């Protein structure tokens, strides 16, 4: 009888540090919130150019979240309507492309992002 144990070590993507933060910044000249990234030490500040549909704006009550691999940003948006405000969750690539609504909260429903893991 023979016992053989093969072990393969793999790097876990969950343990990889990307050393970035994501944050909102108010732009006075544009009169709007913008989403930015930076390294943990505050260097390499980068604006994520996101083209929101007409009538939609970033929801500053819920902060944007960066995906664990740093390739996507999740955020909530506001679509002001008569009598209420719809808050939905969107995802966009870190370069501002491929804006996609992933959670639709209609009517008086509100949503908030807890995290992106």
Secondary structure, 3 states (H helix, E strand, C coil): CCCCCCCCCCCCHHHCCCCEEEEEEEECCCCEEEEEEEECCCCCCEEECCCCCCCEEECCCCCCEECCCCCEEEEEEEEEECCEEEEEEEEEECCCCCCEEEECCCCCCCCCCCCCC
